[in-house]
Amino acid sequence: MGLFSRGGQTGRERRAMQDHLRELDDMRRNNLGDLGQMTVEMASEGRFDRSRLSQQAAEVAKIDREADLIARGLEEGLTLQELEDLARGDGATSG
C-alpha cells in the first residue's frame, strides 16, 4: 500500500485492472469476429446452428459483463477483493 493510500485501490491493482480490461477488449473483438465468421459460413451453407450461435453470443456477453465490472472497479477505485466480492454477489451495490 502506498504512503498516501487510504486503504483503497493501489496503483498496482489499478494497472492490473487496466491491463485486464485491454485483454478483455481483445477477447471481445476476437469472439465477435468468430461469431461473424460463423454466421457468414452458416448463411453460405443455408442452415443455421442456433445452439452454436447462442453459445458464441453468450461468450461475448460474459466478456462484456466482466469488462463492465472491471470498468466499475476502475471508476469507483475498488480493490481487487471488492471486485471479487461483487462478482460473487457478496458486495453491496453503490449507486
DSSP file (Angstrom, degrees, kcal/mol; ACC not computed):
  #  RESIDUE AA STRUCTURE BP1 BP2  ACC     N-H-->O    O-->H-N    N-H-->O    O-->H-N    TCO  KAPPA ALPHA  PHI   PSI    X-CA   Y-CA   Z-CA
    1    1 A M              0   0    0      0, 0.0     9,-0.1     0, 0.0     8,-0.0   0.000 360.0 360.0 360.0 137.3    0.0    0.0    0.0
    2    2 A G    >   -     0   0    0      1,-0.1     3,-1.1     2,-0.0     5,-0.2  -0.195 360.0-108.2 -71.6 163.3    1.3    3.4   -0.9
    3    3 A L  T 3  S+     0   0    0      1,-0.3    -1,-0.1     3,-0.1     0, 0.0   0.851 119.4  35.1 -58.5 -39.1    2.3    6.1    1.5
    4    4 A F  T 3  S+     0   0    0      2,-0.0    -1,-0.3     0, 0.0     2,-0.1   0.297  90.0 123.0-102.2   9.1   -0.7    8.3    0.8
    5    5 A S    <   -     0   0    0     -3,-1.1     5,-0.1     1,-0.1     4,-0.0  -0.425  50.6-154.1 -72.1 144.7   -3.2    5.5    0.2
    6    6 A R        -     0   0    0      3,-0.1    -1,-0.1    -2,-0.1     3,-0.1  -0.068  61.8 -79.6-108.8  31.8   -6.3    5.4    2.3
    7    7 A G  S    S+     0   0    0      1,-0.2     3,-0.1    -5,-0.2    72,-0.1   0.508 101.6 108.4  87.5   3.0   -6.9    1.7    2.0
    8    8 A G  S    S-     0   0    0      1,-0.3    -1,-0.2    70,-0.1    70,-0.1   0.117  78.7 -25.9 -91.2-151.1   -8.5    1.8   -1.4
    9    9 A Q        -     0   0    0     68,-1.3    -1,-0.3    64,-0.1     2,-0.2  -0.359  63.4-138.9 -63.5 132.7   -7.2    0.6   -4.7
   10   10 A T     >  -     0   0    0     -3,-0.1     4,-2.5     1,-0.1     5,-0.2  -0.483  23.0-111.0 -87.2 164.4   -3.4    0.5   -5.1
   11   11 A G  H  > S+     0   0    0      1,-0.2     4,-2.5     2,-0.2     5,-0.2   0.873 120.5  53.4 -60.8 -37.4   -1.5    1.6   -8.2
   12   12 A R  H  > S+     0   0    0      2,-0.2     4,-2.3     1,-0.2    -1,-0.2   0.907 109.3  47.8 -65.0 -41.9   -0.6   -2.0   -8.8
   13   13 A E  H  > S+     0   0    0      2,-0.2     4,-2.6     1,-0.2    -2,-0.2   0.921 111.0  51.6 -64.4 -42.8   -4.3   -3.0   -8.7
   14   14 A R  H  X S+     0   0    0     -4,-2.5     4,-2.6     1,-0.2    -2,-0.2   0.927 111.0  47.0 -60.5 -45.7   -5.3   -0.2  -11.0
   15   15 A R  H  X S+     0   0    0     -4,-2.5     4,-2.7     1,-0.2    -1,-0.2   0.908 111.6  51.6 -62.5 -41.1   -2.6   -1.2  -13.5
   16   16 A A  H  X S+     0   0    0     -4,-2.3     4,-2.4     1,-0.2    -2,-0.2   0.905 111.2  47.7 -62.6 -40.8   -3.7   -4.8  -13.3
   17   17 A M  H  X S+     0   0    0     -4,-2.6     4,-2.5     2,-0.2    -2,-0.2   0.915 112.0  49.2 -66.5 -42.5   -7.3   -3.9  -13.9
   18   18 A Q  H  X S+     0   0    0     -4,-2.6     4,-1.9     2,-0.2    -2,-0.2   0.914 112.6  48.1 -62.7 -42.7   -6.4   -1.7  -16.9
   19   19 A D  H  X S+     0   0    0     -4,-2.7     4,-2.2     1,-0.2    -2,-0.2   0.921 112.8  48.3 -62.6 -43.8   -4.3   -4.5  -18.4
   20   20 A H  H  X S+     0   0    0     -4,-2.4     4,-2.7     1,-0.2    -2,-0.2   0.881 107.9  54.8 -66.4 -37.3   -7.1   -7.0  -17.8
   21   21 A L  H  X S+     0   0    0     -4,-2.5     4,-2.0     2,-0.2    -1,-0.2   0.896 108.4  49.0 -62.5 -39.7   -9.6   -4.6  -19.4
   22   22 A R  H  X S+     0   0    0     -4,-1.9     4,-2.2     2,-0.2    -2,-0.2   0.903 110.8  50.6 -64.7 -41.1   -7.4   -4.4  -22.5
   23   23 A E  H  X S+     0   0    0     -4,-2.2     4,-2.6     1,-0.2    -2,-0.2   0.914 109.9  50.0 -62.1 -42.5   -7.2   -8.2  -22.6
   24   24 A L  H  X S+     0   0    0     -4,-2.7     4,-2.7     2,-0.2    -1,-0.2   0.885 108.1  53.5 -63.8 -38.2  -11.0   -8.4  -22.3
   25   25 A D  H  X S+     0   0    0     -4,-2.0     4,-2.4     2,-0.2    -1,-0.2   0.917 110.4  46.9 -62.3 -43.4  -11.4   -5.9  -25.2
   26   26 A D  H  X S+     0   0    0     -4,-2.2     4,-2.5     2,-0.2    -2,-0.2   0.923 112.9  49.2 -62.8 -44.4   -9.1   -8.1  -27.4
   27   27 A M  H  X S+     0   0    0     -4,-2.6     4,-2.8     1,-0.2    -2,-0.2   0.909 110.7  50.7 -61.3 -41.9  -11.0  -11.2  -26.4
   28   28 A R  H  X S+     0   0    0     -4,-2.7     4,-2.8     2,-0.2     5,-0.2   0.935 110.4  48.7 -62.7 -46.6  -14.3   -9.5  -27.2
   29   29 A R  H  X S+     0   0    0     -4,-2.4     4,-2.3     1,-0.2    -1,-0.2   0.923 113.4  47.4 -59.7 -44.2  -13.1   -8.4  -30.6
   30   30 A N  H  X S+     0   0    0     -4,-2.5     4,-2.5     2,-0.2    -2,-0.2   0.922 113.2  47.7 -63.3 -44.3  -11.9  -11.9  -31.4
   31   31 A N  H  X S+     0   0    0     -4,-2.8     4,-2.5     2,-0.2    -2,-0.2   0.882 111.5  50.0 -66.8 -37.9  -15.1  -13.5  -30.2
   32   32 A L  H  X S+     0   0    0     -4,-2.8     4,-2.6    -5,-0.2    -1,-0.2   0.899 110.7  50.7 -65.9 -38.8  -17.2  -11.1  -32.2
   33   33 A G  H  X S+     0   0    0     -4,-2.3     4,-2.7    -5,-0.2    -2,-0.2   0.917 111.0  48.3 -62.4 -43.0  -15.1  -11.8  -35.3
   34   34 A D  H  X S+     0   0    0     -4,-2.5     4,-2.8     2,-0.2    -2,-0.2   0.907 111.1  50.8 -62.7 -41.6  -15.5  -15.5  -34.8
   35   35 A L  H  X S+     0   0    0     -4,-2.5     4,-2.2     2,-0.2    -2,-0.2   0.916 111.8  47.3 -62.8 -43.1  -19.3  -15.0  -34.3
   36   36 A G  H  X S+     0   0    0     -4,-2.6     4,-2.4     2,-0.2    -2,-0.2   0.921 113.2  47.5 -63.6 -44.3  -19.5  -13.0  -37.5
   37   37 A Q  H  X S+     0   0    0     -4,-2.7     4,-2.5     1,-0.2    -2,-0.2   0.914 111.7  50.6 -63.8 -42.4  -17.4  -15.6  -39.5
   38   38 A M  H  X S+     0   0    0     -4,-2.8     4,-2.3     1,-0.2    -1,-0.2   0.902 110.8  49.6 -61.2 -41.4  -19.5  -18.4  -38.1
   39   39 A T  H  X S+     0   0    0     -4,-2.2     4,-2.5     2,-0.2    -2,-0.2   0.910 111.0  48.6 -65.5 -43.2  -22.7  -16.6  -39.2
   40   40 A V  H  X S+     0   0    0     -4,-2.4     4,-2.4     2,-0.2    -2,-0.2   0.920 112.0  49.5 -63.5 -43.6  -21.4  -15.9  -42.7
   41   41 A E  H  X S+     0   0    0     -4,-2.5     4,-1.5     1,-0.2    -2,-0.2   0.912 112.2  47.5 -62.0 -42.9  -20.4  -19.6  -43.1
   42   42 A M  H  X>S+     0   0    0     -4,-2.3     5,-1.8     1,-0.2     4,-0.9   0.895 110.8  51.9 -66.0 -38.9  -23.7  -20.8  -41.9
   43   43 A A  H  <5S+     0   0    0     -4,-2.5     3,-0.4     1,-0.2    -2,-0.2   0.898 108.0  51.4 -63.8 -39.4  -25.5  -18.4  -44.2
   44   44 A S  H  <5S+     0   0    0     -4,-2.4    -1,-0.2     1,-0.2    -2,-0.2   0.823 111.0  48.3 -68.6 -28.6  -23.5  -19.6  -47.2
   45   45 A E  H  <5S-     0   0    0     -4,-1.5    -1,-0.2     2,-0.2    -2,-0.2   0.620 110.7-125.8 -82.6 -13.8  -24.4  -23.2  -46.3
   46   46 A G  T  <5S+     0   0    0     -4,-0.9     2,-0.3    -3,-0.4    -3,-0.2   0.667  78.2  90.2  78.6  16.3  -28.1  -22.1  -46.0
   47   47 A R      < -     0   0    0     -5,-1.8     2,-0.4     2,-0.0    -2,-0.2  -0.992  59.5-150.0-147.3 140.2  -28.5  -23.5  -42.5
   48   48 A F        -     0   0    0     -2,-0.3     2,-1.0    -3,-0.1     3,-0.1  -0.900   8.5-148.7-113.4 134.3  -28.0  -22.0  -39.1
   49   49 A D     >  -     0   0    0     -2,-0.4     4,-2.3     1,-0.2     3,-0.2  -0.818  15.2-172.3 -98.2  93.5  -27.0  -23.8  -35.9
   50   50 A R  H  > S+     0   0    0     -2,-1.0     4,-2.8     1,-0.2     5,-0.2   0.832  81.3  57.1 -58.8 -34.3  -28.8  -21.7  -33.3
   51   51 A S  H  > S+     0   0    0      2,-0.2     4,-2.4     1,-0.2    -1,-0.2   0.936 108.9  44.3 -64.4 -47.2  -27.1  -23.6  -30.5
   52   52 A R  H  > S+     0   0    0     -3,-0.2     4,-2.3     2,-0.2    -2,-0.2   0.908 115.3  48.7 -63.9 -42.2  -23.6  -22.7  -31.7
   53   53 A L  H  X S+     0   0    0     -4,-2.3     4,-2.6     2,-0.2    -2,-0.2   0.920 112.6  47.8 -63.8 -44.0  -24.6  -19.1  -32.4
   54   54 A S  H  X S+     0   0    0     -4,-2.8     4,-2.4    -5,-0.2    -2,-0.2   0.893 110.9  51.8 -63.5 -40.2  -26.2  -18.8  -29.0
   55   55 A Q  H  X S+     0   0    0     -4,-2.4     4,-1.5    -5,-0.2    -1,-0.2   0.917 112.3  45.0 -63.4 -43.9  -23.1  -20.3  -27.3
   56   56 A Q  H  X S+     0   0    0     -4,-2.3     4,-1.7     2,-0.2    -2,-0.2   0.900 113.6  49.7 -67.8 -41.1  -20.8  -17.9  -29.1
   57   57 A A  H  X S+     0   0    0     -4,-2.6     4,-2.2     1,-0.2    -2,-0.2   0.877 107.8  54.6 -65.2 -36.9  -23.0  -14.9  -28.3
   58   58 A A  H  X S+     0   0    0     -4,-2.4     4,-2.2     1,-0.2    -1,-0.2   0.858 104.8  54.4 -64.4 -35.0  -23.2  -15.9  -24.7
   59   59 A E  H  X S+     0   0    0     -4,-1.5     4,-2.0     2,-0.2    -1,-0.2   0.905 108.2  48.5 -65.0 -41.2  -19.4  -15.9  -24.5
   60   60 A V  H  X S+     0   0    0     -4,-1.7     4,-2.4     1,-0.2    -2,-0.2   0.918 111.1  50.6 -64.0 -42.9  -19.3  -12.3  -25.8
   61   61 A A  H  X S+     0   0    0     -4,-2.2     4,-2.3     1,-0.2    -2,-0.2   0.879 108.2  53.0 -62.9 -37.9  -22.0  -11.3  -23.2
   62   62 A K  H  X S+     0   0    0     -4,-2.2     4,-2.1     2,-0.2    -1,-0.2   0.914 109.6  48.2 -62.8 -43.6  -19.9  -13.0  -20.5
   63   63 A I  H  X S+     0   0    0     -4,-2.0     4,-2.7     1,-0.2    -2,-0.2   0.907 110.1  53.0 -63.0 -42.2  -16.8  -10.9  -21.5
   64   64 A D  H  X S+     0   0    0     -4,-2.4     4,-2.5     1,-0.2    -2,-0.2   0.910 108.0  50.1 -60.6 -43.3  -19.0   -7.8  -21.6
   65   65 A R  H  X S+     0   0    0     -4,-2.3     4,-2.0     2,-0.2    -1,-0.2   0.913 112.3  47.1 -62.7 -42.6  -20.2   -8.4  -18.0
   66   66 A E  H  X S+     0   0    0     -4,-2.1     4,-2.4     2,-0.2    -2,-0.2   0.916 112.0  50.0 -65.9 -41.9  -16.7   -8.9  -16.8
   67   67 A A  H  X S+     0   0    0     -4,-2.7     4,-2.7     1,-0.2    -2,-0.2   0.895 109.1  52.4 -62.9 -39.7  -15.4   -5.8  -18.6
   68   68 A D  H  X S+     0   0    0     -4,-2.5     4,-2.2     2,-0.2    -1,-0.2   0.899 109.8  49.2 -62.3 -40.4  -18.3   -3.7  -17.1
   69   69 A L  H  X S+     0   0    0     -4,-2.0     4,-2.3     2,-0.2    -2,-0.2   0.916 112.0  47.3 -65.1 -44.1  -17.3   -4.9  -13.6
   70   70 A I  H  X S+     0   0    0     -4,-2.4     4,-2.3     2,-0.2    -2,-0.2   0.915 111.5  51.2 -64.2 -43.0  -13.6   -4.1  -14.2
   71   71 A A  H  X S+     0   0    0     -4,-2.7     4,-2.6     1,-0.2    -1,-0.2   0.901 109.6  50.7 -61.5 -40.3  -14.6   -0.6  -15.6
   72   72 A R  H  X S+     0   0    0     -4,-2.2     4,-2.8     2,-0.2     6,-0.3   0.919 108.4  52.6 -61.8 -43.1  -16.7   -0.1  -12.5
   73   73 A G  H  X>S+     0   0    0     -4,-2.3     5,-2.0     1,-0.2     4,-0.9   0.897 111.7  45.5 -59.9 -41.5  -13.8   -1.0  -10.3
   74   74 A L  H  <5S+     0   0    0     -4,-2.3     3,-0.3     3,-0.2    -1,-0.2   0.925 114.7  48.0 -66.2 -44.5  -11.6    1.5  -12.0
   75   75 A E  H  <5S+     0   0    0     -4,-2.6    -2,-0.2     1,-0.2    -1,-0.2   0.879 120.0  36.8 -64.6 -39.8  -14.2    4.2  -11.9
   76   76 A E  H  <5S-     0   0    0     -4,-2.8    -1,-0.2    -5,-0.2    -2,-0.2   0.466 107.4-119.5 -95.6  -2.7  -15.0    3.7   -8.2
   77   77 A G  T  <5 +     0   0    0     -4,-0.9   -68,-1.3    -3,-0.3    -3,-0.2   0.838  51.0 171.7  69.8  32.5  -11.5    2.9   -7.0
   78   78 A L      < -     0   0    0     -5,-2.0    -1,-0.2    -6,-0.3     2,-0.1  -0.391  30.4-120.5 -75.8 152.0  -12.4   -0.6   -5.8
   79   79 A T     >  -     0   0    0    -70,-0.1     4,-2.1     1,-0.1     5,-0.2  -0.397  28.4-106.4 -81.6 167.1   -9.8   -3.1   -4.7
   80   80 A L  H  > S+     0   0    0      1,-0.2     4,-2.5     2,-0.2     5,-0.2   0.887 122.7  53.3 -61.6 -38.1   -9.4   -6.5   -6.3
   81   81 A Q  H  > S+     0   0    0      1,-0.2     4,-2.4     2,-0.2    -1,-0.2   0.909 107.3  50.7 -63.9 -41.4  -11.0   -8.1   -3.3
   82   82 A E  H  > S+     0   0    0      2,-0.2     4,-2.2     1,-0.2    -1,-0.2   0.883 110.3  50.4 -63.8 -37.2  -14.0   -5.8   -3.6
   83   83 A L  H  X S+     0   0    0     -4,-2.1     4,-2.7     2,-0.2    -2,-0.2   0.916 109.3  50.6 -65.3 -42.8  -14.3   -6.7   -7.3
   84   84 A E  H  X S+     0   0    0     -4,-2.5     4,-1.9     1,-0.2     6,-0.2   0.911 110.0  50.6 -60.7 -41.8  -14.2  -10.4   -6.4
   85   85 A D  H  X>S+     0   0    0     -4,-2.4     5,-3.0     1,-0.2     6,-1.0   0.916 111.3  48.0 -62.2 -43.4  -16.9   -9.8   -3.8
   86   86 A L  H ><5S+     0   0    0     -4,-2.2     3,-0.8     4,-0.2    -2,-0.2   0.911 109.1  53.5 -61.9 -42.9  -19.1   -8.0   -6.4
   87   87 A A  H 3<5S+     0   0    0     -4,-2.7    -1,-0.2     1,-0.3    -2,-0.2   0.858 111.9  45.1 -62.2 -35.2  -18.5  -10.8   -9.0
   88   88 A R  H 3<5S-     0   0    0     -4,-1.9    -1,-0.3    -5,-0.2    -2,-0.2   0.573 118.0-113.3 -83.1  -9.4  -19.7  -13.3   -6.4
   89   89 A G  T <<5S+     0   0    0     -3,-0.8    -3,-0.2    -4,-0.7    -2,-0.1   0.604  87.5 115.3  87.1  11.7  -22.6  -11.2   -5.4
   90   90 A D      < +     0   0    0     -5,-3.0    -4,-0.2    -6,-0.2     2,-0.2   0.667  54.3  86.5 -85.8 -18.5  -21.2  -10.6   -1.9
   91   91 A G  S    S-     0   0    0     -6,-1.0     2,-0.3    -9,-0.1    -9,-0.0  -0.515  80.0-116.5 -89.7 151.1  -20.7   -6.9   -2.3
   92   92 A A        -     0   0    0     -2,-0.2     2,-0.3     1,-0.1    -1,-0.1  -0.602  33.5-118.1 -78.2 142.8  -23.2   -4.1   -1.7
   93   93 A T        -     0   0    0     -2,-0.3     2,-0.3    -7,-0.0    -1,-0.1  -0.614  24.6-153.2 -82.7 141.5  -24.1   -2.1   -4.7
   94   94 A S              0   0    0     -2,-0.3    -1,-0.0     1,-0.1     0, 0.0  -0.773 360.0 360.0-107.7 158.2  -23.4    1.5   -4.7
   95   95 A G              0   0    0     -2,-0.3    -1,-0.1     0, 0.0    -2,-0.0   0.518 360.0 360.0-166.9 360.0  -25.2    4.0   -6.7
